């Protein structure tokens, strides 16, 4: 990718990066209860890796 990114492209990349973050930890307790231990990454809407799937941003 270019060293100097156009502001609009950078904004799109930031938005896509925010989507791939883990869900907050309290969502696990809200959905499954206190006893169940599940990774918050399972509640993320969009799961994407920079290696596997390209964004065309």
ABEGO torsion letter per residue (X at the ends): XBABBBAAAAAAAAAAAAAABBBBAAAAAAAAEAABBBBAAAABABBBBAAABBAGX
